Amino acid sequence: KVEAVDLGGQSKTKLVDSTQKIIESSEYEYDEVWCVFDMDFKNGADEYADFDNAIEKANTLGNEVAYSNDSFELWFYLHYNKIEAQQLRTFYYEQLSQKFGINYEREGKKYAFCQKVYSILLNDEHASQERAIKNADELYESQKHLIYHKQNPVTTVYKLVQTLNENVRK
């Protein structure tokens, strides 16, 4: 059973704290807990520290983390292409706008689109989850020695996807 909880736009460290409160107040015992977030460059050094501290704190608490730097959209992009150079999120928005035939910045962030993006990627003959996992793993392996906020481009969403794939009911 997978339970997704949207904790809204709070800091990454607060997201980890809120997750811990949910775990502690729940009667259910979770097999795994994942915190999923991306990097934001709005606040410079403060944001870097929050990103790094949240990952460290989640790991210390025994939670898994699926993080993306610079943006979650990197995960979608890797279904189509490999990338090694840092890009701003606007690059991914432009690329995904072309792939999906929408204005991604305006439409791609809407809840209705988010609910169907898995199906879109699954049914697009040009997209490949296997390719995305391979691309993401290669990016991570080449940068895992760096402090988290310096790993860019990187996404560990592939680890969460692999876990979900391993546990899907047949």
FENGIPE-V248529 format. One record per pair of residues at least 12 apart in sequence whose ideal C-beta (glycine too) atoms are under 10 Angstrom apart, sorted by sequence separation. I is the first residue (numbers start at 0). J is the second residue. D is the distance in Angstrom with one decimal. If there is no record, write none. Layout:
I&J&D / I&J&D
//
This chain:
6&18&7.2 / 38&50&5.3 / 54&66&6.1 / 82&94&9.4 / 91&103&7.9 / 92&104&4.5 / 95&107&6.2 / 138&150&8.1 / 141&153&8.6 / 143&155&9.3 / 4&17&8.5 / 19&32&8.7 / 36&49&9.8 / 37&50&8.8 / 38&51&9.9 / 53&66&8.3 / 73&86&8.1 / 91&104&9.7 / 92&105&9.3 / 99&112&8.3 / 138&151&9.3 / 140&153&9.8 / 4&18&7.7 / 18&32&6.3 / 36&50&8.0 / 72&86&9.7 / 76&90&8.5 / 77&91&10.0 / 80&94&7.8 / 89&103&9.9 / 138&152&6.1 / 139&153&5.6 / 6&21&8.6 / 18&33&8.8 / 19&34&9.6 / 73&88&8.5 / 76&91&5.2 / 79&94&7.8 / 88&103&10.0 / 89&104&7.7 / 92&107&7.2 / 138&153&5.1 / 139&154&7.7 / 18&34&5.6 / 50&66&7.4 / 69&85&7.2 / 70&86&8.7 / 72&88&6.3 / 75&91&7.4 / 76&92&10.0 / 79&95&8.9 / 88&104&8.8 / 91&107&9.5 / 92&108&9.2 / 138&154&7.1 / 139&155&6.0 / 4&21&6.5 / 15&32&9.9 / 17&34&9.4 / 36&53&7.1 / 68&85&9.0 / 69&86&7.1 / 70&87&8.3 / 71&88&8.8 / 72&89&9.9 / 73&90&9.5 / 74&91&9.4 / 78&95&9.9 / 99&116&8.3 / 135&152&9.4 / 138&155&9.4 / 36&54&9.0 / 50&68&7.5 / 69&87&6.6 / 70&88&3.8 / 72&90&9.0 / 73&91&6.1 / 76&94&5.8 / 79&97&9.9 / 80&98&9.6 / 101&119&10.0 / 134&152&9.8 / 135&153&7.8 / 136&154&10.0 / 139&157&7.7 / 2&21&9.3 / 15&34&5.6 / 34&53&7.2 / 69&88&5.6 / 70&89&9.2 / 72&91&3.8 / 75&94&8.8 / 76&95&6.6 / 79&98&6.2 / 135&154&5.2 / 136&155&9.3 / 138&157&9.1 / 139&158&8.3 / 14&34&6.0 / 34&54&8.3 / 69&89&9.9 / 70&90&9.0 / 71&91&8.8 / 72&92&6.7 / 75&95&5.8 / 78&98&8.7 / 99&119&6.5 / 134&154&9.1 / 135&155&7.3 / 14&35&8.8 / 15&36&9.0 / 36&57&9.6 / 47&68&10.0 / 67&88&9.7 / 69&90&9.1 / 70&91&5.6 / 95&116&9.3 / 98&119&9.0 / 99&120&9.4 / 135&156&6.9 / 136&157&6.0 / 14&36&6.1 / 34&56&9.1 / 69&91&8.2 / 70&92&8.4 / 72&94&8.3 / 76&98&8.3 / 98&120&9.4 / 135&157&3.8 / 136&158&8.6 / 2&25&9.4 / 11&34&7.9 / 34&57&4.8 / 72&95&6.0 / 75&98&8.1 / 131&154&8.9 / 134&157&8.3 / 135&158&8.4 / 33&57&8.8 / 34&58&9.7 / 67&91&9.9 / 75&99&8.8 / 99&123&8.7 / 132&156&9.4 / 133&157&8.5 / 2&27&8.2 / 11&36&5.2 / 32&57&8.3 / 98&123&7.6 / 131&156&8.6 / 132&157&4.5 / 135&160&8.7 / 136&161&9.1 / 10&36&9.4 / 11&37&9.1 / 34&60&9.3 / 131&157&6.6 / 132&158&9.0 / 135&161&9.8 / 0&27&8.9 / 2&29&8.2 / 9&36&9.6 / 11&38&8.7 / 98&125&7.6 / 4&32&10.0 / 6&34&9.1 / 11&39&8.7 / 32&60&8.2 / 34&62&5.6 / 35&63&9.2 / 36&64&7.9 / 37&65&9.5 / 38&66&7.4 / 40&68&9.6 / 75&103&9.0 / 98&126&7.8 / 132&160&6.6 / 0&29&9.6 / 6&35&10.0 / 10&39&9.4 / 32&61&7.7 / 33&62&6.9 / 34&63&7.3 / 35&64&7.6 / 36&65&8.0 / 37&66&6.7 / 38&67&6.9 / 39&68&9.8 / 40&69&7.0 / 128&157&8.9 / 131&160&7.8 / 132&161&6.5 / 0&30&9.1 / 1&31&9.6 / 2&32&9.7 / 3&33&9.3 / 6&36&9.3 / 31&61&9.2 / 32&62&4.5 / 33&63&4.6 / 34&64&5.1 / 35&65&4.5 / 36&66&6.0 / 37&67&4.1 / 38&68&4.2 / 39&69&8.5 / 40&70&9.8 / 8&39&9.3 / 31&62&8.1 / 32&63&6.8 / 33&64&7.0 / 34&65&7.4 / 35&66&7.6 / 36&67&7.8 / 37&68&6.9 / 38&69&5.3 / 39&70&8.8 / 72&103&7.5 / 1&33&9.4 / 3&35&8.8 / 10&42&9.3 / 31&63&6.0 / 32&64&9.8 / 33&65&5.7 / 34&66&8.2 / 35&67&8.5 / 37&69&7.0 / 38&70&7.4 / 72&104&9.8 / 75&107&8.6 / 128&160&6.9 / 132&164&8.8 / 29&62&9.3 / 37&70&5.2 / 38&71&9.5 / 128&161&9.8 / 15&49&10.0 / 37&71&4.5 / 10&45&9.1 / 11&46&8.5 / 14&49&9.7 / 18&53&10.0 / 36&71&8.1 / 37&72&8.3 / 72&107&7.7 / 10&46&8.6 / 12&48&8.9 / 13&49&8.7 / 35&71&8.0 / 37&73&8.1 / 72&108&9.6 / 128&164&8.2 / 11&48&9.8 / 12&49&5.4 / 15&52&8.6 / 16&53&9.0 / 19&56&8.6 / 37&74&9.2 / 11&49&5.0 / 12&50&8.9 / 15&53&5.0 / 18&56&9.9 / 19&57&8.7 / 22&60&8.3 / 10&49&5.1 / 11&50&5.6 / 12&51&9.7 / 14&53&6.7 / 15&54&8.5 / 18&57&7.5 / 22&61&9.4 / 10&50&9.3 / 11&51&8.9 / 12&52&5.4 / 13&53&8.4 / 15&55&9.3 / 16&56&7.9 / 22&62&8.2 / 11&52&7.6 / 12&53&4.6 / 15&56&5.0 / 16&57&9.9 / 19&60&5.9 / 75&116&6.9 / 78&119&9.8 / 79&120&9.1 / 10&52&9.4 / 11&53&3.4 / 12&54&9.7 / 14&56&10.0 / 15&57&4.8 / 18&60&8.2 / 19&61&9.9 / 74&116&10.0 / 78&120&5.3 / 10&53&7.6 / 11&54&7.8 / 12&55&9.5 / 14&57&8.7 / 15&58&9.6 / 19&62&7.9 / 78&121&9.6 / 117&160&9.8 / 12&56&6.4 / 15&59&9.4 / 16&60&9.5 / 18&62&6.6 / 75&119&9.1 / 79&123&8.4 / 11&56&9.0 / 12&57&9.2 / 15&60&7.1 / 75&120&6.8 / 78&123&7.8 / 80&125&9.8 / 11&57&8.8 / 74&120&9.6 / 79&125&6.1 / 15&62&7.1 / 40&87&8.4 / 78&125&8.4 / 79&126&5.8 / 40&88&8.8 / 78&126&4.1 / 79&127&8.0 / 15&64&8.4 / 39&88&9.2 / 77&126&9.6 / 78&127&6.0 / 81&130&8.0 / 38&88&9.3 / 77&127&9.3 / 78&128&6.5 / 80&130&8.6 / 81&131&9.7 / 37&88&8.4 / 75&126&8.4 / 77&128&9.5 / 78&129&9.3 / 79&130&7.7 / 80&131&9.6 / 83&134&9.6 / 78&130&6.4 / 79&131&8.2 / 81&133&8.4 / 82&134&7.6 / 11&64&9.2 / 77&130&7.1 / 78&131&4.3 / 81&134&4.7 / 77&131&4.2 / 78&132&9.4 / 80&134&7.7 / 81&135&9.7 / 83&137&8.7 / 11&66&8.4 / 76&131&8.4 / 77&132&8.3 / 79&134&9.3 / 83&138&7.3 / 75&131&8.0 / 77&133&8.6 / 78&134&8.4 / 81&137&7.5 / 82&138&7.8 / 74&131&6.6 / 77&134&4.2 / 78&135&9.8 / 81&138&8.4 / 73&131&9.6 / 74&132&9.8 / 76&134&8.8 / 77&135&5.4 / 83&141&7.9 / 77&136&9.8 / 83&142&9.8 / 74&134&9.5 / 77&137&9.6 / 73&134&9.4 / 74&135&6.8 / 77&138&7.9 / 91&152&9.3 / 73&135&8.1 / 90&152&9.7 / 73&138&8.5 / 86&151&8.8 / 85&151&4.9 / 86&152&6.5 / 84&151&9.5 / 85&152&6.0 / 67&135&9.2 / 84&152&7.5 / 85&153&9.9 / 83&152&7.4 / 68&138&9.9 / 82&152&5.8 / 68&142&9.1 / 77&152&8.8 / 76&152&8.8 / 68&145&10.0 / 77&154&7.1 / 73&151&9.1 / 76&154&9.3 / 68&147&7.3 / 69&148&9.9 / 73&152&5.4 / 75&154&9.6 / 77&156&9.0 / 68&148&6.7 / 73&153&7.8 / 74&154&4.8 / 77&157&8.0 / 66&147&6.9 / 68&149&8.3 / 70&151&10.0 / 73&154&4.8 / 74&155&9.3 / 75&156&9.4 / 66&148&9.7 / 68&150&5.5 / 69&151&5.8 / 70&152&8.8 / 72&154&9.3 / 74&156&4.3 / 64&147&9.0 / 67&150&9.7 / 68&151&4.5 / 69&152&6.7 / 71&154&7.4 / 73&156&8.3 / 74&157&7.4 / 66&150&8.5 / 67&151&9.4 / 68&152&6.8 / 69&153&9.1 / 70&154&8.8 / 67&152&8.3 / 68&153&5.3 / 69&154&9.6 / 71&156&7.2 / 74&159&9.5 / 67&153&7.2 / 68&154&7.4 / 74&160&8.2 / 66&153&7.8 / 67&154&4.0 / 68&155&9.4 / 66&154&7.2 / 67&155&7.5 / 65&154&7.7 / 66&155&5.5 / 67&156&6.2 / 65&155&5.2 / 66&156&8.0 / 64&155&6.8 / 65&156&4.6 / 54&146&9.7 / 55&147&8.1 / 63&155&8.7 / 65&157&8.3 / 66&158&9.9 / 54&147&5.0 / 65&158&6.3 / 53&147&8.8 / 54&148&9.2 / 64&158&8.8 / 65&159&4.1 / 51&146&6.1 / 52&147&9.2 / 63&158&7.2 / 64&159&9.0 / 65&160&8.4 / 50&146&9.5 / 51&147&4.8 / 63&159&7.1 / 50&147&5.9 / 51&148&5.5 / 65&162&9.3 / 50&148&4.9 / 51&149&9.2 / 47&146&8.4 / 49&148&9.1 / 63&162&7.7 / 47&147&8.5 / 48&148&8.1 / 50&150&9.9 / 47&148&4.0 / 54&155&9.3 / 46&148&7.8 / 47&149&8.4 / 44&148&9.3 / 5&110&9.1 / 40&148&9.5 / 38&147&8.5 / 38&148&6.5 / 40&151&9.9 / 38&150&9.1 / 38&151&7.5 / 38&153&9.3 / 37&154&8.1 / 37&156&9.2 / 35&155&9.4 / 35&156&7.2 / 33&155&10.0 / 33&156&9.7 / 35&159&6.8 / 33&158&8.8 / 34&159&10.0 / 33&159&5.5 / 31&159&9.3 / 33&162&7.9 / 33&163&9.5 / 31&162&6.8 / 30&162&9.8 / 31&166&8.9 / 30&166&8.6 / 1&162&9.9 / 1&163&7.1 / 1&166&8.4 / 0&166&9.7 / 1&167&9.7 / 0&168&9.7
//
